[in-house]
Amino acid sequence: VYKYTAKGNLVAVLSNGTAVLGLGDIGPEAGKPVMEGKGVLFKRFADIDVFDIEVNSHDPKEIIRLTQMLEPTFGGINLEDIKAPECFEIEETLKATMNIPVFHDDQHGTAIISCAALINAVEVAGKKLDKVRIIVNGAGASAISCCKHYVRAGVKKENIYMFDSKGCITTDRKDLNKYKDGFAQAKGFPSLEAAFKDADVFIGLSIGNVVNKEWVKAMAPNPIIFAMANPDPEIMYDDAVSVRKDLIMATGRSDYPNQVNNVLGFPFIFRGALDVRATQINDEMKMAATLALAKLAKEKVPEMVLQAYGGEEFSFGKEYIIPKPFDPRVLWYVAPAVAKAAIETGVAKVKEMDWVAYEEQLKERLGLSKEIVRVMIHKAQKRPKKVVYPEGEEENIIRAAHTVYSDGIANPILLGNEKIIKKEIERIGYDEKEFQIVDPENCDKCDSYAEAFFKKRQRRGATLWDAKNLIHKPNYYGAMMVEVGDADALISGYTTSYPNTIKPALQCIGVKQGFKIVSGMYIVIAKKETYFFA
């Protein structure tokens, strides 16, 4: 079924709409646009197909039974926006009874991403995971999962102080469910404000605007704040950093540094799980994703990522502890890490992988080769050059030159009969001002180009008479424009053979000193892929 059907690349995003971010219990129909959006993210970031399934039920048993019956259709189940504590029961039961991955993103997504950020933030702050005291505001599905994951990463459970709407979670409280009880402390704090004094880390996973500047001032040196409530964080970034210059801060928003965004997790975790046909997403796979993200943040950021963020420079440090959501490298860092962990822990049906080939396959899922071409275009747009087209009378060349000009890539120079070119430009409907037109048969620089060519080729038998005749040929004229600096590049070969195109360039420009062999690279852009031939 995995070989002959779409099951291996198909995930169900399943929700009853009882815990939609920032909106609460709005029901399955109102939650449908959110689930559809989730499907778009799966496709955009990991090329995974999605059906969104909205369930009209608050009964965990009904949701469990429905999901179990869907197993033949899907390669994985992403549970979404189901309120606590029901979400725990639903996921636990499904994981125990199904042979495909089941993942509640609201629980584990934030845990995986924020843990990667925490690992790096603690390093930047010069602290140790097993020593930091953490204050957590919120005790829902996300908070519980985050704290469990932090403990697996090395945080001491006795150093975590969790707050819900009724205050600090302590062992003397009688209103705790079994999930909150797992983080109850024998001795707590009388208030959230009191807990901030000398705290190393604050994790916000509840409501916004509950922290003020004075609380931030009271924290330990080099404090860490993850204010992840959306759309309004627990304290605004500008307010927090205004009182603590040593603060390392993350939020759930894209307009501030260090965005903790679940899109850094679920598409790539499912990609790795699906590609090895994992039967579950276990703790080891989640931690593998966390460590891969933490590692990637320390790597040099390539230009394609910088371009996606307006050319802004960033490198590992206080304002860059987690990769950017539009960093394409996340796919081939996280998915293989998850897939390897699945194989190593025995939950994968695929037992062996060619990891080099797998990485290339992942890159092509995103069309990375086309992304490389896009980076080339952006580079050209920063400093447009003069490009000469010897076949300037041809309609397709004029159209290509128009595109180059319109996109700000280069300033085109068309060679050929001026009347013919202008007539063709008018017929197509372009503006003559976009182009510089030069007629090699009737030009001001023919004599000077011929002299320069003669000096370059006289020891190889060329005469001045030969030079003056050759220079009227568009490919020779264009190549001499490049040689003397009147143009920066030449594009030719649309109507001429390869020898007749390359020979003028070799004679006019020649080979760089120290080299004897000329090599070419060709880029073929097909419907789905871009090929480079050298």
N, C-alpha and C positions, 0 to 999 in steps of 0.2 A: 504493500500500500504506500510506503514511503517512496518507492522507486517510480511508480506509475501514476501517482496522484499528487495533488497539491498539499496533502496533509503535512509534509515535512517543512513547509514554509507558511503554515497557517496558524494564527493565534486568535483565540476568542477573548475579547475584552468584555468582561461580564460584570454587571452592576445592578443594584436595586435602587441606586440614587439616594441612599440614606445618609451619606456623609460627603457630599460634594464640597470641595474646598471653598471655604468662604461663604457657603450658602446653606450647608447642613442638609437636612432631610427634605429634598425637593421632589422626590419621587423619580421613577424610571423614565418617564417621558421628558420631563424637564432636564434630566441628566443626560439624555441621548446626545445632544451636541458635544458635550464633554467627551463622551466615549468615541464619537466619530473623530474628534480632534486627536484623541489618543491614537487612533488607527493611522491617522496621517503621519504622526511622529514615528510610529513603528516603521512605516514605509520609507519615509524620508531619511531616517538615520541608519536603518539596518536592512532595508529592502524586504521587510516581512509583511505578508498580507494579513489583513485583519477583518473579522466580522465582529461588529459590536452587538452585544446581546443584552437587552434591558429586561430585567425580571420584575414582575409586579407582585412582589412578596416580601414580607418582613420575617418570615419563618425560616430560620437557618436550615431546618431539615428539608424544606421544599427546594431551597437554593442548592443544597448539597445534592439532592437526588437529580435535579435537572442537570447540573453540571456533570455528574457522573454519566448520564446518558449521552452527553455530547462527546465523550472520549473518542469514538471511532472517527469523528470528523476532523478534530483539531490536533495539531502537534503540541500545543501548549495552551494554558489558561491563565490570563491575566485578570485577577480580581481587582475591582476598582470601586472606590467610594462606597464601601460597605462599612457601617458604623461598628464601633467597639461596644461591648465585647463579642458580639456575634461574629465579627470577622475572624477572630481567633479560632473559634469552634469550626467555622466553615473551612478555613484553610487547613487546619490540622487534620480534619476528617478527610478532606479531599487528597491531601498528600499521602495519607495512610492507605487510601483505597484506590487511587488511580495510578496508571503507569505512564503518565505524561507529566511534564512540569506544570506545577500550579504555583503561582507567585502573586502575593498581595502587595502591589506596588506601594500603596499608602504606608504599609508597615516597613517593608524592606528597602524600597527605593531610597527614601531619605536616609535611612540608616547606612546604606552602602556608600552613598555620596558624601554625607557629612562625616563619616568615619575617615574617609580618605583625606578630607579637608582637616580633620582634627589631628590626624597623624602628622601632617605637614605643618600645621599651625604650632603644635607642641614643639616640633623640631626648630622652627623659626624662633620661637620664644625661648629656646634654650632650656626646655623642661623635659620631664619624662612622663609617659602615659601612666605609669603605675604610681606616680606621686601627685598628680594634679587632682584638685578638688573641683567637682563639677556640680553645678546647680542646673536642674532641668525644670522648666516651667511647662507643664503639660503632662498628662498621664494616660493619653489615649493610645491608639494602635501604633502610631508613629513613634511616640516617646518610648514606649515599652520596647519596641523593636530596636530603636537606636541604642538604648542603654545595654540591651543584650549584646548587640554587635560591638559596642565599645569595650565591653568586658572581654569578649573574645579577642579583641585587638590588644588588650593589655591593661585596660583601666581596672582599678580595684573597685568592686561593687560597694565596699564600705565607704568609698570616696564620692559616691553619687547620691545627691539629695534631690528627690523628686517632689514637685508640688502639683497638686490638682486644685480644683476650684475651692476646696475646703481647707487647703493649707498643706503643710509638709506631710509627707507620707511616712508615718511611724508605726511601730508595732503595737502601740496601745490603741490605735484606731479600730473600730469594729465595723466600718463601712467599706472595707476594701475587698475587691474581687481578687481572685488568685493571681492575676497578672500584676496588679499593683503591689500585692503583698510580697511579691518576689523582690521588691526594691524598698521595702519598709526598713527604716533605721530605728535602732533602739532609742536614740536621742536625736531629735531634729532641731529645727529653728522655729522661733515663734512667728516669723513672717518671711516673705520673700526678700524684703529689704534687708533684714538681719543676715540672711544667708549670703548676701553679696559681699560682706566684709571679708577681705582677704581670699575671696574665691579666685581660682585660676581660670575657670571656664564657666560661661553661661550658655545654655542651650535653650532656645525659645521655640516651643512647638505647640503653642496654644493661640492666644489672642494678641493683637498688636497694642502698642502704646502703654505697656505696663511697667516699663523701666525708665528711670530718669537719670539725668547726668550725675547727680550726687551718688547714686548707687554705683555707677561706673567708676567714679573717683575712688570709691572704697575698696575696689578689687585689688588683688595682688599685683606686683610688677609684671609687665608684659602680659596683660590679660587677654583672654580670647572670648569673643562674643559671637555666637551664631544666632542671629535674630531671624528666624525662618518663618515667622507668621506672614501670611500673604492676604491681601496686597500690602497691608501696613505692618512693618516689622515691630518687634517689641520696643525698639528704640530706633529712631532714624539714624542712618549711617553718619550723616554730617554732625548730628548732635553728639553722638558717641565719640567720634574721633576728635571733636573740638576740645574735649576735656582730658583725653588720654592719647598723647602722641605715640605711646608705646603699644597701643591697642592693635590687635589682629582681629579683623571683623569680617564676617560673611553674612549674607542675607539670601532670601529667595528671589531677589529682584535682579533684573539684568542691567539696571542703570547704576549699579554700584559694583565695586570689585568683589570677587569671590562669590559668584552666584552658585548656591547649592540648588541645582536643578535636576530633578529626577530623570530628565531626558539623557543625562550622562550615564544612566544605569540600565533601565528596563529594555531598550531596544537591543543593546549589545549583549546583555545577559541572556536574553532569549535567543539571540543569534547563535551564540556559542552553544547553548543547550540544544537547540534544534539541530545544529550541524553535526552533533555526535549522538543524536537521538537519545538524549538524557531522559530518564524516567522521573527525575525530580530536580529541583534546584535546592541543593543542600547548603549547609553553613559554610563548607569549604569553598564552594563555588561563589558564594556571596563575598567571602573574604578575599578570594582571588581577584574579584572585580575591584574591590576596595584598594588592594595593594597595587593593581595595575594602574588605577587612576592616580594614586599617590606618586607612583614612579613617573608617570607621564608628565605630571606638573613640573618635574625637575629637569625635563629634557628641554633643549633649545627649541624655541617656538619657530616653525618654518614660516616663510613669507606668505604662503597661501592662507595661513591662519591669521596673520597680521592684516592681510588685505580684507579678510572677512569682517574685521573690526576696525575698518577705516584707517589702517596703517599704524594703529596705536602699538607702541612697543611694550612688551611685558615679559618678565622673567621671574623665576622662582623667588618668592619673598613675601612680605606682609600683604601685598595687594595681588598676589597670584599664588594661591596655595592649592588650587583645584583647576583642572583644565577647563577651557571655554566650551560651551555646548556645541558650537559650530566648528570645533577642531575635528577634522575627519579622522585623525589618527586614533581617536578613542575607539573606533570600530576594530581596528586591527591590533590594539593593545588589550582591550577588555575581552572581546569575543574569544580569542585563542586562550587567554588565561582561564576563562570560565570553562571552555571545552577541555583543556588539560586537567583541570581540577575534577571535572566529571569523570574523565577516564581514570584518573589516579584513585578516585574514591569508589570506583566500581559501579557507578550509576549510569554509565554510557553504554549504549548498544554497539556503537562504533568503537572499536578498541585501539585502532591505530590511525594516525593522521600524518600526512606530509605537511608539516607546519609551514614550510616555505611556500609551497603551492597554495596552501589555505590562505595565507596572508595576501598573496596576489589576487586570489579569488575575491576576498573581502574588498580589496581596493577597487576592483572592477565593478563590484556591486554599487559603489558610489560614483562610478565613472571618474576615477582619480586621474586617468590620462587626460580627460577633458578638463579637469580642474587645473592640470599643469598648463594646458593651453590658455586657460583663463588667466592664470598668473602671468604668463607671457604678455597677454594683451594689456593687463594692468600696468606692467612695467613699461610697455611701449607708450601707454597713455600719459605716463608721468613726464616723458621727454620725447615728444613726437619728432620723428626724423623725416628727412626728405627721401622719398622712394621713387625711383625712376622706372617707368614701364615702357620698354622699347616697342611693344605691340599696342601702342596707344590708340590705334584706329579701330580696334576690335570692340564690339559692344560689351562682351563679358568682362573685358579688361577695364573698360570705363565704369561698368557697374561695380566691379571689385574696388576700384580706386575711390569711387563715391562712398562705399561702405567704410573704407579705411579712413577717409576724411571725416565722415559723419560721426564715427565712433571715437574720433580724436586719437587714432592710432598713429597716423603719419600724414605728411603733406605730399600728395601725389604729383608726379611730373609725367605727362604723357608725351611720348615721342611719335611723330608721324606727320602727315600732311595736315596743316593747321585747319584748312577749310573742311576736310573730311571729318576731322575730330569734332570741330565745332558743330557741324551739321548733325553728327550722331548724338552729341550731348543734347542738342535742342530737341531732336526727335524723341529721345528717352525722357526728356523733361527735367534734366538736372540744371544746376546753375554753373555757368562757365567759371565763375569766381572760385569754385572749389579746386580747380586744376591749374597747374602751370603747363602750358603747351609749348613744345619746342619741335621745330621741323629740322631734322638733320640735313636735309637737302638745301636748306636756306637759313643759315644760322650765323650768329655773330662770332661764335667761338670755334668754328670748324678749323680755322687755321691754327689757333693756339693748341687745340687738342691734337691736331695732326703733328705739330712740332714736338709735343710732349711724347706722342706715341713713337715718332721717329727716333728720338733720343733713347727711348727705352728698348727699341728693337733693332737699331742699326747694326749692332754686332751680330745679329742673327740673320742678316741679309736684307733687312727691310730698307726700302728707299723712301725718300720724302714723297715721291710721286705715289708709291704704294699707300703710304700713310694717308695722303689726302683723299684717295679713292675709298679706302676702308672706312674712314671716319664718317662718311655719309650713310653707312649702314647702321640702323638703329641699335643693334647689339654692341657694336664697337663704340658708337657715340655714347650710349648709356654707361658702358664700362669705364670710359674715360671720364665721364662726369663723376663717378665714384672715386676714381684714381686721383683726380685733382681736388676733390673735396666739394664739388658743386652738388653732389648727392651723397647720401649715406648708404644706400642699398639699391640693388637692382633686382627686379622680379621679371623673369622672362621664361620662355619655353612653351607658351600656349600654342603658337603656330609654327615653331621651329624645332628641329630635332635637338637631341641632347648635345651632340658634338658641335653643332652650329651655335649653341647657346653657351656652352662652357669654354669653347676655344677663345672667343673674344675676351672673356673675363681673365683667362690665364695669360693672354698676351698683353692686355692693358694693365691689369693689376698685379698678376703674378702670384707666386707662392711666398708665404711668410718666410723670412730668413731662418734657416735652420731646419726647414722642412722640405721634403722632396715629393711627397705623395699628397694628392688632393683627395679628400673624402667628402661624401655628401650624406646628409640626413634628410629623410623624406617623412612627412607627416600625412597620414591618410585618416581622415575623419569619416567614420562609417556611422550608421544609424545609431548604434548603441555604444560603440567603442572607438577609441582613437589609437591608431597603430603608428609606431615609430620604426622606420627602417633606416639602417645606417650601412 
